């Protein structure tokens, strides 16, 4: 190769390398990278929007302002819902629309009438702006359809304008209220000062971005607000049933308790207000407030307001308005010659609510006035109280009477250790066959399921008092009650009940029924297998230790809620499948349960008070027996093999349900129940021999397993007491399944292998 040829070759190689470098690092490549990033961003937004809209359509609450797309009704609701809860708004909303059914009615009414209908909602500037905007809208002939036009009206801030434009006219714009701010900061893991304009800008951009990615912006924005209000709550969010939990950055980084950032508290001011109540002939003097920093522009009594550094020791009552702590000292003035009174408006006490909607002022007037109206109000309050007492008496007489069981022929015997020297557990029940016990929240009672009683043909829920050992029936269903949970306040039970068609044995599938034939019929209790039995095919089936083995008859099992006295029965699910094994989490706000639909049994989540379900698990195996930590952070459940011979326990923090099993041996590991500390749980296992079941405890990471019982009888369905000191369980130690109580004293040494 000549020098000239070599020179041309090296130049060509250098030119090629230069082009490759420029191609890799050129602005064109950066643009392509940005395009790919933007495309990925759009895909994520579309996925978020799609999942949220589907979730909202399933679980949406039936609220009165969602009946149609009327911009007037939507506007009124959005203004009322500012600084006020949904439950508090509904009665005011319905009453307000009765008085002002449309825009014309609101615009043509005096502002005093509007304030009177607003009384009790607080923040009365909202009502004044509502009236001003109604007049402006009436003058222009109706609502504009974009938020850019709406925001020019009095009281239409960025949120209200965008909400009305989106919900009523499907404008693709995002809403940003407190619930949505909390939701978006957690979803994207943003530590922004959302109370400042520079902090709200990226959040508004996110809300707009996801709104632009859907053809249903109204449903999307309703879903954002619904998800923030019911699932992504300020404390203890129900992440397990959140449709965004798998991609939630705060969930993945364990920052749900720190996001969104806490807004610095504004310094509270202490004020002493001395209202002069000047009354004459059933009327009271009012002036437009210009002297007090609170309730500016409102009609209040004359008086004096003074800011102080410490609260007075003597005052008539205390009231808070925004950041003002107001201590009221009422000064009743019979003197009407005061200069300020001569310029006041004299308002009849009968019209007081119309002119003075706030209780701060009205209380001062009503406290000092000696008029017939105050007497009439006291009388009316007395009548209401009397009516309430009578109603309570009537409701008590309509409650089911407690059932007193017959005295059994022999009482169950306590369970002792193998050497007979140590008492392991004492019996709590003595009649019927009893299983699935749980403690009441105060730890004074145990609820359980009972069958084979003379009082009824089906399984029913009972309670036993730990002090007296008295058993009392709670449910009076026509079908079998198969499992039960208690709400954190101890006032209600949630249980699964079959319809009346299931009258035989709902606990064993047809395969097991064909393989096993109990000697005394399908509802009898089979004797425990002998220790020298080796033919497992001829053994009777395991005891009633797993509510998963339902008979696949053409019927269904649903979830119900009832008071602990058996009254006020309410149906929670209407899936026409096999719903059962309810477990409450998130301070009782959400319900996890197992349900069989289309041949698959999976776990579902239900937000109490809503009608929709969310499937948590999906797969060929059967997911059953969920149990949730008191905080709602962790979920444990059982996954049953297709042949019903083995089952393993899984644990999830809600971010993913495709988890590896915590247990791994070929055994039936069933009925987990969390310790109140949320760090360990107790469960039953048949030791891998298909026969006797014992109780075990294990930490949630599966690193330390401990055996709690070892006897010749079956111990199943363990449950912790609220303080974690005691365990109740079901055992056939005395020949029939009874509920036993045992102190939780795990051995100090961990087992070397899981069962």
Residue pairs with C-beta under 8 A, 6 or more apart in sequence:
1 9
23 29
41 209
42 213
44 247
45 209
45 210
45 212
45 213
46 213
46 214
48 187
48 210
48 213
48 244
48 247
49 210
49 211
49 213
49 214
49 220
50 214
51 243
51 244
52 220
52 223
52 224
52 227
52 243
52 244
53 214
53 216
53 219
53 220
53 223
54 243
55 223
55 227
55 243
55 612
55 614
56 219
56 220
56 222
56 223
56 226
56 227
57 219
57 612
58 611
58 612
58 613
58 614
59 226
59 230
59 607
59 610
59 611
59 612
59 613
59 614
60 66
60 222
60 223
60 226
60 610
60 612
61 86
61 226
61 230
61 609
61 610
62 611
63 77
63 86
63 90
64 77
64 90
64 93
64 94
65 73
65 74
65 76
65 77
65 93
66 222
67 73
69 167
69 168
69 218
70 168
71 143
71 164
71 168
71 169
72 102
72 103
72 143
73 97
74 163
74 164
74 167
74 168
75 143
75 160
75 164
75 168
76 93
76 96
76 97
76 130
77 89
77 93
78 159
78 160
78 163
78 164
78 167
79 126
79 129
79 130
79 155
79 160
80 89
80 92
80 93
80 96
80 121
80 126
81 89
82 123
82 126
82 159
82 160
82 177
83 122
83 123
84 121
84 122
86 229
88 121
89 121
92 117
92 118
92 120
92 121
95 117
96 117
96 118
99 105
99 109
99 113
99 117
100 106
100 109
100 114
100 117
103 134
103 137
103 138
103 142
104 138
106 114
106 130
106 131
106 134
107 131
107 134
107 135
107 137
107 138
108 138
109 131
111 127
111 128
111 131
112 354
112 355
113 354
114 127
114 128
114 130
114 131
115 124
115 127
115 128
115 354
115 355
115 357
116 353
116 354
116 355
116 357
117 127
118 124
118 126
118 127
118 357
119 353
119 357
119 358
120 357
120 359
121 127
122 358
124 295
124 298
124 357
124 358
125 155
125 297
126 155
127 357
128 297
129 154
129 155
130 155
132 154
132 155
133 153
133 154
133 155
133 156
136 153
136 154
137 143
137 153
143 150
143 164
143 168
144 150
145 165
145 168
145 169
145 171
146 165
146 169
146 171
147 158
147 161
147 162
147 164
147 165
147 166
147 171
147 173
148 161
150 156
150 160
150 161
150 164
150 165
151 157
151 158
151 161
153 161
156 164
158 176
158 204
159 175
159 176
159 177
162 171
162 173
162 174
162 175
162 176
163 175
163 177
163 221
165 171
165 173
166 172
166 173
166 174
166 175
166 211
166 217
166 218
166 221
167 218
167 221
167 222
168 218
170 216
170 217
170 218
171 217
172 208
172 211
172 212
172 214
172 217
173 208
173 211
173 217
174 180
174 204
174 206
174 207
174 208
174 209
174 210
174 211
174 221
174 224
175 207
175 221
175 224
175 225
176 200
176 203
176 204
176 207
177 225
177 228
178 228
179 224
179 225
179 227
179 228
179 229
179 232
180 203
180 207
180 224
180 225
180 228
181 194
181 200
181 203
181 260
182 228
182 232
182 234
182 259
182 260
183 224
183 227
183 228
183 232
183 244
184 190
184 203
184 206
184 207
185 191
185 192
185 194
185 203
185 250
185 259
185 260
185 261
186 232
186 237
186 248
186 249
186 250
186 251
186 255
186 256
186 259
186 260
187 244
187 247
187 248
187 249
187 250
188 206
188 249
189 249
189 250
189 253
189 255
189 259
190 202
190 203
190 259
190 260
191 259
191 261
192 199
192 200
192 202
192 203
192 260
192 261
193 199
193 261
194 200
194 203
194 260
194 261
194 263
195 263
207 224
210 220
211 217
211 220
211 221
214 220
227 242
227 243
227 244
230 238
230 589
230 607
230 609
230 610
231 237
231 238
231 239
231 241
231 242
231 590
231 607
232 238
232 242
233 589
236 586
236 587
236 589
236 631
236 632
237 256
237 586
238 585
238 586
238 589
238 590
238 605
238 607
238 632
239 245
239 248
239 251
239 256
239 632
239 633
239 653
239 654
239 655
240 585
240 586
240 590
240 592
240 605
240 616
240 628
240 632
240 635
240 652
240 654
241 590
241 592
241 605
241 606
241 607
241 614
241 616
242 248
242 251
242 654
243 614
245 251
245 654
245 655
246 655
246 656
248 256
248 655
249 255
250 256
250 259
251 654
251 655
252 655
266 323
267 323
268 323
268 324
268 325
269 293
269 307
269 323
269 324
269 325
270 307
270 308
270 309
270 310
270 311
270 325
270 327
271 292
271 293
271 294
271 305
271 306
271 307
271 308
271 324
271 325
271 326
271 327
272 305
272 306
272 308
272 312
272 315
272 326
272 327
272 329
273 292
273 303
273 304
273 305
273 326
273 327
273 328
273 329
274 303
274 304
274 305
274 306
274 328
274 329
274 330
274 331
275 300
275 301
275 302
275 303
275 328
275 330
275 331
275 361
275 364
275 365
276 301
276 302
276 303
276 331
276 333
276 338
276 340
277 284
277 301
277 330
277 331
277 332
277 333
277 364
277 365
277 368
277 369
278 284
278 285
278 301
278 302
278 333
278 334
278 335
278 336
278 338
278 341
278 344
279 285
279 332
279 334
279 349
279 365
279 368
279 369
279 371
280 336
280 346
282 348
282 349
282 350
282 371
282 372
282 373
283 346
283 347
283 348
283 349
284 301
284 346
284 347
284 349
284 352
284 365
284 369
285 301
285 302
285 336
285 341
285 344
285 345
285 346
285 347
286 299
286 300
286 301
286 344
286 345
286 346
286 347
286 355
286 356
287 299
287 300
287 301
287 302
287 340
287 343
287 344
287 345
288 297
288 298
288 299
289 295
289 296
289 297
289 298
289 299
289 300
290 296
291 303
291 304
291 305
292 300
292 303
292 305
293 305
293 307
293 324
294 305
294 321
294 322
294 324
294 326
294 360
295 321
295 358
295 360
295 361
298 356
298 358
298 361
299 345
299 347
299 355
299 356
299 361
300 356
300 361
301 361
301 364
301 365
302 338
302 340
302 341
302 344
303 331
311 325
311 327
312 327
312 329
314 329
315 327
315 328
315 329
316 328
316 329
316 330
316 364
316 367
317 328
317 363
317 367
318 325
318 326
318 327
318 328
319 326
319 328
319 359
319 360
319 363
320 326
321 360
326 360
328 360
328 363
328 364
330 364
330 367
330 368
332 368
333 341
335 341
345 355
347 355
347 356
349 365
349 369
349 371
349 373
350 373
352 362
352 365
352 366
353 362
356 362
356 365
366 374
366 377
395 567
398 567
399 565
399 566
399 567
400 473
400 476
400 565
400 566
400 567
402 472
402 473
403 455
403 471
403 472
403 473
405 430
405 431
405 432
405 453
405 455
405 471
406 431
406 454
408 430
408 431
410 734
411 427
411 430
412 427
412 429
412 430
412 733
412 734
412 736
412 738
413 427
413 733
413 734
414 423
414 424
414 425
414 426
414 427
415 423
415 424
415 425
415 426
415 709
415 711
415 713
415 715
415 731
415 733
415 740
415 742
416 422
416 423
416 424
417 423
417 424
418 710
418 711
424 709
424 711
424 742
425 709
425 729
425 731
425 740
425 741
425 742
426 740
426 741
426 742
427 734
427 738
427 739
427 740
427 741
428 437
428 446
428 464
428 466
428 469
428 728
428 738
428 739
428 740
428 741
429 448
429 450
429 462
429 464
429 471
429 738
429 739
430 469
430 471
430 738
431 450
431 453
431 471
432 450
432 451
432 452
432 453
432 736
433 450
433 451
433 452
433 525
433 544
433 736
433 737
433 738
434 448
434 449
434 450
434 462
434 730
434 737
434 738
434 739
435 448
435 449
435 544
435 545
435 716
435 717
435 730
435 737
435 739
436 448
436 449
436 482
436 483
436 484
436 547
436 717
436 730
437 446
437 447
437 448
437 717
437 719
437 728
437 729
437 730
437 739
438 446
438 447
438 448
438 484
438 485
438 486
438 719
438 728
439 445
439 446
439 447
439 486
439 719
439 720
439 721
439 722
439 726
439 728
440 446
440 447
440 463
440 486
440 490
441 486
441 487
441 488
441 489
441 490
441 722
442 490
442 722
443 466
443 721
443 722
443 723
443 726
444 465
444 466
444 467
445 463
445 464
445 465
445 466
446 463
446 464
446 466
446 728
446 739
446 741
447 461
447 462
447 463
447 474
447 484
447 486
447 493
448 461
448 462
448 463
448 464
448 484
448 730
448 739
449 459
449 460
449 461
449 462
449 481
449 482
449 483
449 484
450 459
450 460
450 461
450 462
450 471
450 473
451 458
451 459
451 460
451 480
451 523
452 523
452 524
452 525
452 736
453 460
455 473
456 473
457 503
458 477
458 478
458 479
458 480
458 481
458 503
459 480
459 481
459 482
460 473
460 474
460 475
460 476
460 477
460 481
461 473
461 474
461 475
461 481
461 484
461 493
461 495
462 471
462 472
462 473
462 474
463 471
463 472
463 474
463 564
464 470
464 471
464 472
464 739
465 472
466 741
473 566
474 493
474 562
474 564
474 565
474 566
475 481
475 493
475 495
475 497
475 562
475 566
476 566
477 497
477 560
478 499
478 500
479 497
479 498
479 499
479 500
479 501
479 502
479 557
480 497
480 498
480 502
480 506
481 495
481 496
481 497
482 495
482 496
482 497
482 498
482 506
482 507
482 547
482 550
482 557
482 580
482 581
483 495
483 496
483 547
483 580
483 581
483 582
484 493
484 494
484 495
484 496
484 582
485 493
485 494
485 495
485 582
485 583
485 584
485 591
486 492
486 493
486 494
486 564
486 584
487 493
487 494
487 584
487 588
488 584
488 587
488 588
488 630
489 588
490 564
491 563
491 564
492 561
492 562
492 563
492 564
493 561
493 562
493 563
493 564
494 559
494 560
494 561
494 572
494 582
494 584
494 591
495 559
495 560
495 561
495 562
495 582
496 547
496 557
496 558
496 559
496 560
496 579
496 580
496 581
496 582
496 593
497 557
497 558
497 559
497 560
498 506
498 555
498 556
498 557
499 555
499 556
499 557
499 558
501 553
501 554
501 555
502 551
502 553
502 555
502 557
504 522
504 523
504 551
505 513
505 522
505 523
505 551
506 550
506 551
506 557
507 544
507 547
507 549
507 550
507 551
508 516
508 522
508 541
508 549
508 551
509 549
509 550
509 551
509 552
509 644
510 551
510 552
511 644
512 541
512 549
512 644
513 522
513 551
515 537
515 541
516 539
516 540
516 541
518 524
518 526
518 540
518 541
519 526
519 540
520 526
525 543
525 732
525 735
525 736
525 737
526 540
526 541
526 543
527 540
527 735
528 692
528 712
528 713
528 714
528 732
529 539
529 540
529 691
529 692
531 712
533 539
533 691
536 690
539 690
539 691
542 668
542 686
542 690
542 693
542 714
543 693
543 714
543 716
543 732
543 737
544 716
544 730
544 737
545 668
545 670
545 671
545 684
545 693
545 714
545 716
545 717
545 730
546 624
546 625
546 638
546 640
546 647
546 668
546 670
546 671
547 580
547 581
547 624
547 625
548 581
548 594
548 601
548 622
548 624
548 625
548 638
548 640
549 644
550 557
550 578
550 580
550 596
556 575
556 576
556 577
556 578
556 579
557 577
557 578
557 579
557 580
558 571
558 572
558 573
558 574
558 575
558 576
558 579
559 571
559 572
559 573
559 579
559 580
559 582
559 591
559 593
559 606
560 569
560 570
560 571
560 572
561 568
561 569
561 570
561 572
562 568
562 569
562 570
572 591
572 606
572 608
573 579
573 593
573 595
573 606
573 613
575 595
575 597
575 613
577 595
577 596
577 597
578 595
578 596
578 601
579 593
579 594
579 595
579 604
580 593
580 594
580 595
581 593
581 594
581 624
581 625
581 626
582 591
582 592
582 593
583 591
583 592
583 593
583 626
583 627
583 628
584 590
584 591
584 592
584 628
585 591
585 592
585 628
585 629
585 630
585 631
585 632
585 635
586 628
586 631
586 632
587 630
587 631
587 632
588 608
589 607
589 608
589 632
590 605
590 606
590 607
590 608
590 632
591 605
591 606
591 607
591 608
592 603
592 604
592 605
592 606
592 616
592 626
592 628
592 635
593 603
593 604
593 606
593 626
594 601
594 602
594 603
594 604
594 622
594 623
594 624
594 625
594 626
594 637
595 601
595 602
595 603
595 604
595 613
596 622
600 618
600 619
600 620
600 622
601 622
601 623
601 624
601 640
602 615
602 616
602 617
602 618
602 619
602 623
603 615
603 616
603 617
603 623
603 624
603 626
603 635
603 637
603 657
604 613
604 614
604 615
604 616
605 613
605 614
605 616
606 612
606 613
606 614
616 635
616 657
617 623
617 637
617 657
620 642
621 639
621 640
621 641
621 642
622 639
622 640
622 642
623 637
623 638
623 639
623 640
623 650
624 637
624 638
624 639
624 640
624 647
625 637
625 638
625 670
625 671
625 672
626 635
626 636
626 637
627 635
627 636
627 637
627 672
627 673
627 674
627 681
628 634
628 635
628 674
629 635
629 674
629 678
630 674
630 676
630 678
631 678
633 653
633 654
633 678
634 651
634 652
634 653
634 654
634 674
634 678
634 700
635 651
635 652
635 653
635 654
636 649
636 650
636 651
636 652
636 662
636 672
636 674
636 681
636 700
637 649
637 650
637 672
638 647
638 648
638 649
638 650
638 669
638 670
638 671
638 672
639 647
639 648
639 649
639 650
639 661
640 646
640 647
641 647
645 666
645 668
645 690
646 666
646 667
646 668
647 667
647 668
647 669
647 670
648 661
648 662
648 663
648 664
648 669
649 661
649 662
649 663
649 669
649 672
649 683
650 657
650 659
650 660
650 661
650 662
651 659
651 662
651 700
651 702
652 659
662 698
662 700
662 702
662 754
663 669
663 685
663 698
663 702
663 754
663 755
664 754
665 688
665 753
665 754
665 755
666 688
667 685
667 686
667 687
667 688
667 755
668 685
668 686
668 690
668 693
669 683
669 684
669 685
669 755
670 683
670 684
670 685
670 693
670 716
671 683
671 684
671 716
671 717
671 718
672 681
672 682
672 683
673 681
673 682
673 683
673 718
673 719
673 720
674 680
674 681
674 720
675 681
675 682
675 697
675 720
675 724
676 720
676 722
676 723
676 724
677 724
678 700
679 699
679 700
680 697
680 698
680 699
680 700
681 697
681 698
681 700
682 695
682 696
682 697
682 708
682 718
682 719
682 720
682 727
683 695
683 696
683 697
683 698
683 718
684 693
684 694
684 695
684 696
684 715
684 716
684 717
684 718
684 729
685 693
685 694
685 696
685 755
686 692
686 693
687 693
687 694
687 755
688 755
692 711
692 712
692 713
692 714
693 714
693 715
693 716
694 707
694 708
694 709
694 710
694 711
694 715
695 707
695 708
695 709
695 715
695 718
695 727
695 729
696 705
696 706
696 707
696 708
696 755
697 705
697 706
697 708
697 746
698 704
698 705
698 706
698 754
702 754
703 750
704 750
705 750
705 751
705 753
705 754
705 755
706 746
706 747
706 749
706 750
706 751
707 747
707 751
708 718
708 727
708 742
708 744
708 746
709 715
709 742
711 731
711 733
713 731
713 732
713 733
714 731
714 732
714 737
715 729
715 730
715 731
715 740
716 729
716 730
716 731
717 729
717 730
718 727
718 728
718 729
719 727
719 728
719 729
720 726
720 727
720 744
721 727
721 728
724 744
725 743
725 744
726 741
726 742
726 743
726 744
727 741
727 742
727 743
727 744
728 739
728 740
728 741
728 742
729 739
729 740
729 742
730 737
730 738
730 739
730 740
731 737
731 738
731 740
732 738
733 740
